């Protein structure tokens, strides 16, 4: 994975993975510190299955979420 500090308040994160079973996955998010101690992190993930051993062969999926984190 990789991490890039875009601004004082925003950090971009990227994670990529590929398996011997020909499954590819990627996830990216931006952690944004709205105010000190409160971070909002929208995230999107993609997975592509291409192995012959799975019922999911040839299929793909997108997922998304938003995380709200308060630190005290």
Secondary structure by P-SEA (a helix, b strand, c coil): cccccccccbbbbbbbbbcccbbbbbbbbbbbcccccbbbbbbbbbbbbbccccccccccccccbbbbbbcc
